Amino acid sequence: MKRTRLAFLLLLAALATPAAAQPAADGLGGVWGFSPVPSDRSTRGPVQEVTNLPPVTGQGALGICFAHVASTMLTAENCRKLKTDCTTIADAEVFSPLALASAWRRSERKPETPDASASPAPTEGLLVDEGGNAAMVLQVVAYDTGSSPSIECASRRIMTPDYTDETATDRELAMWNRTKAIFKQLHDEAKALDVDCTACVASFESSHAADVAFLTETFPAIGPKKGRSVSALAQPDYGQFLYRLAVPAQCARLSRQVQFESMHKVRVKFYPQPPASTDTAANKGKAAPATGNYRQAIEFIRTSLADQRPLALGQICLDKIPSANKCKNSHEVVIAGLKTTCDAKGRCAEAIKVVNSWGMGWQKANSDGWVDAKTLIDRTFYQAPILTWFVDGQ
């Protein structure tokens, strides 16, 4: 990756904020901002909408909304390029959000061979605590790696196949909480263990039989093979531990990855454009704030949708009382539609269609994602970048 792009990624990393997990019930994690379009309003003028999108994915209890946004946008761009029907696309052609959640941490990656079977590089790790944003992920794939594992290879469904009832999110949250507790409890011991010592590994797994059984039964990526749970627990941090659990080693093979068909053929655009650091003595290393406004944001949305390309809307503060600087629950969604609605008195406002990583259930319960545009976009406080999208060109 070019140095300038790497520097830009680091700037975006500094802008990343903790992401809200899918709420298990109203009010948990903050769900303010998604105001439905009143039923007494009528549509005026044309409706802009990108309909050639992959099926909606759900993040469950993992706060990786940005990775689900990136998955939708990368997959949709492939469908646009190849002129294929995204609504019926096979899982082997959909980018895995779990794998993309680690993508921005890679500034370099060695090329894989078709039969590569090595474990993921040690810099792979899921961003479940630090947060992230789709802008970083899109740049890494479009400019650097050109591919990422498919959802067929790495998916929440593989780990939680029976989590489909109304308590699914609560059960999954409990699963992740136990997983994190196990890592905190056993990490130091596993790190000090000689994984080449068969007796040592056997003793460790016997001493912690219940925890090891939980990991191997819950996460097929490590399975029951001796020593794999120890190797995972010995990873440098929790994010890399999760990557070992969630993304099987075979996902590194090119045959298990999705190729980004527009690598080096598209640019990733932002609004507002994140500023470059100033070089004056007084402001060395500091970035001047970038500002935006609602009307400009709407025009960029309109332009991208006219090109049949969805956009990422990030930096959304879901707190009951939103704050630009102290937001506890940040979120990111895909914008796939725009229309104007008016009431009986002729008062009009824009509505946007969002694809939310809270899953198809949320989409169905919320008018397929149509919400008041200004209410949601204002919660970004127009901090760069709130909008990210693809355009043609190198």
N, C-alpha and C positions, 0 to 999 in steps of 0.2 A: 504494500500500500504506500502511496506517495506520502512524504513527510507532512505536507500541508493537510492532507485528508486525515492523517493520524492525529495531528494537532486539533483538528476540528472535532474529531470524535472525542478527544479528551475534554474539550470544552462542553460538548453535549453531555458527557458523563457527569460533569459538575452540575448540570441542570437537571439531572434525573432526580425524581422524587419517589418516596415509597408509594407503592401501588396498593389500591384497595382490593381485597379478595372479594369473590362473589358473595353478596350478602345472603345469609341463611334466612333472614326475615327482615321485614321493613325496619329500618333504623340501625341495623348492625353494619358497622363499617362506614356508614354515611351513604345515603342514596339520594340526596337532594340534588336538584339541577335538571333532572329529566322530567320536564313538565309536558304532559300530553297536550296535543292540539285539542281545544274545546270542540265538542261535537256539533255545536251550532255554527261553526265556521265553515265556509265553503272555499274551495280552491279557485283561485283566479289566475289565468294565464297558464303557460306550459309548465309541466312537471319534468324536472331534470332528474334522471335516475340511472345509476349503473346497476343493471340487473344480472349481468354475467359474472356472478361472484360464487366462490366455493361455499359449501354448506357452513352454517354458523358453528363455531367451536365454543366450548365452555371452559373457563379457567378453573372452575371449582374453587377450592380453598387456597389455591396458590395465587399469590399476587403478581401474576405475570401478564397483565392485560396488554402491555406493550408488545409482547411476543405474539399474542394472538392477533393483534392489529397487523404486525409485520407479516405474519403468515397469510392473512387474507389479502394484503396488498401485493405480496410477491407472487402468490398463486394466481391472483386476478390478472396481474401483468403478463404472466406466462400465457394465460388463456387468451388475453387480448392479442398477444404476439402470434400465437399459434392458431388463432381463430377456432378455438375449441369451446365446447359447452362446459362452463365451470360448474354449473348446477348438478351435473352428473359425473363429475370428475372422480377418478379412483383415488383411494388414500395414498397410493404410491406416488401420486403427482401433487400432493398437498404438502407444503412445508410444515414441519413439526414445530409447534410453538415451544415445546419443551427444549428442543435443540436450539431454536433461535434465541431462547432466553439467555444463552451463554455467548451468543455470536459476537457481541460487541467487545468482549474481553479479549478477543484474538486480534492482535496487530499483525501477526504472522502465522501462517499455517503451511506445513509441508504438504506437497501434493500427495494425494492418495493414489494407490494403484487399484485396479478393479478387484484384486483379491486381497487387499489389505485387511488385516485382522487385528492390528495393534489396538490397545486401549486408547481412549481419547487422550489428547495431550493434557499435561497437568494444568494448563491455564483454563481448561473448560470448567465452567461452574454456573449453576443456575442462580439468577438474580432474584431471590425471593425476599430478601430483607432490604437490599440496597435500593431496589427499584431500578427503573431504566426507561428508555423511550424508543419508539419505533424508528425514529430518525437515525439512531446509531446502527440499529440492526440492518436497515435498508441499505445504508452506505457500505457496511461490511460485505454484504452479499453481492450488491451491484458493482462494487469497485474492486473487491479483494478476493473473496472465496469463490464466488460464482455458483455455489451449491450449498446445500444443507440437508440433513437427514429428513426423510419423509415422515408423515404422521402414521404411516403404516408400520414404520420401524420403532418410533418413539411416540407414545401417546398415553394420556391419562387413562384411556379406556383399558389399556393393558394392565394397569396397576389397580384400577377400581372398576372391574367389569360389572359388579353387582350393585354399584352405588347409583341406583336409578330412582329410589323412592323419595318421598318428601323430606326425609332426614339425611339425604345423601351428603349435602354440604357439611352438616354438623359431624357426620361420621368421618368424612374425609379430613376435616379440620382436626379431629381427635387423632386420626392416623398420622398426620404431619406433625402434630405436637409430640406424639410419642416418638416418632422418628428423630426429631430434633433432640429430645431428652436423651435418647440412646446415644446419639453422637456426642453430646456434652459429657455424658457419664463415661463412655468407653474410649473416646478419641485418644487421650494421652496414653492409655494402656496399649491400645492397638498400635499407636505410632512407635512405641518402644519395642514392639515385638518383632522378632526375626521371622518374616513370612516364609523363609526357606526352611525353617525348623518345623518339621511336620508335627512333632510331639508338642511344641510350643503352641502351634495353631490349634491342635486338638484340645489342649488344656484350656485355652482361652474360650473356645466354642462350647466346651463342656461347662465351664464356670458361668457362662452367660447364655445358657441354652435357650431360655425363653426369648431373650432379645434377639439372638441370632436367628431363631426360628421365625420370629415376626418379620425380620428383614428379608429373609430368603423366601418366605411365603408371599409377602406383599409385593416384592419387586423382582419380577422374572429376569431383569437385566443381570442380577448377580446370581440368582439361582442357588441351589444347594451345594454346588461344588466347593470343596474344602478350600478355605483361605480367602475366598472372594469377599466375604463379609468383613474379614479383618483388613484386607487391602482397601476396601471402601472406607472403613472407619478411620484408617490411617491417613486419608487425604488431608491436605494442609488446612482446608477450611470447610465450613458447612455447605457452601455452594458447590464445591468440587465433589464433596461426598454425595450430594443429591444428584449431581450429573451422572455419577457412576451407577446410582440406583435407578435413575429414570431413563437413561439413554444407553441401550445395549452397545457393546463394543463393535458389533457388526454393522452398526449404523455409520461407521467410518468408511465403509466400502462404498465406492461410487455407485454400485448397483442398488444400494439402499438409500441413495440421496436423490433429491430433486435438483436438476440443473436450472439455473436462472437463465432463461433464453435471451435476455436483453442485457447481459453483462457487458459493460463498456459501451452500450448503445443508448443508455438512458442516463439522465442526471436526476439526482434527488434534490428537490427544491424545498425551501422553507419560507414560512412567514410567521412573524417577522424574522428577517435574516439574523441569525446569531452574530453578534459583533466580534471583531477581532480584538485581541488585546492591544492596548496602546503602549507605545514605547517611550513616552515622556518619563522623566525622572520621577515626577510626582505620582504618576499612575502606572509605574512599571508592573506589568503582569495583571493589571486590572482591565476589565472589559466595560466599555460604556454601555449603559442599558439600551436595549432595543425596545421600541414602542410600536404598538399597532392599534388598530381600532376595529370596531365591528363591521363597518361598511366596507373597509378594505378586505377584511377576512371573507365576507360574503362574495365579493367579486372574484377572489382567488378560487373559492369553492365553485362558483358558477363556471369559471373558465376550465377548471380541471374536469368537472362533470361533463361539460360539453365535449371534452376529448375522450369521454368514456373511461375516465380514470378516477377511482375513489381516492380519498385523502385520509390521512391520520389526523385526528384532533386530540392533542395531548395537553398536559398541564391543567386538566380539569380538577378543580378542588370540590370534592363531594361533601365537605364538612357542612354541618347545619348552618354555621356562620362562616362562610368561606374567607380565606385570608391568602394574600399573595405570597407572604413570606413564612407563614407558620402553618401550612396546610398539613393535616395529619393523614388525609385519605385522598391521594391523587389517583386519577384514572385516565385512561386513553381509549378512544373508540375510533371506528371507521365511519367516515361520512360517505354515504352512497346515494344521497338524494337531496334535492332542494325544491321547494315550492313556496308560493305565496298564498296565504289564507286570509279571508276577510270575514268580519262579522256583519250582522244585518245593517249596521250603521255605516258600513264602508270603511271601518278601521282595519287596516291590514298589517300583517307581520309575516316574516319568513318562518318556515319550518324546515328542519333538516331530518333526513332519515339516517339513523345511526345503526351500525352493526356492533352490538355489544358483546363482549366476551363473557357475559353472564349467561350465555347460552340461548338456545331456541325457545326455552320456556319464557325467558324475559321478553324476547322479541314478540312472541304471540300475545303476551299479556300487555304489551305496550304498543299497540297499533302498528306492529311490524317495525318498530323503531322510530316512528315519526314523532318528533318532539319540537317544542318551541326553540328556535335557533338562538335567539339573543340570550334567553335565560341560561342556556348551557354554555355558549361561547363566552359570555361575560365572566364565567367562573374560571376562565384561564388567566384572567387579568392581563392578557395579551403579552405574556412573558415568552420570549423567543426560545424555541420555536413552538407555536401552538399548532401550526398546520405543516404537514409534510406530504409530498406527492411526487410522482414521476413525471418527467417530460422527456421528449425525444432529444437526442444529442449527446455528444461525449463531453 
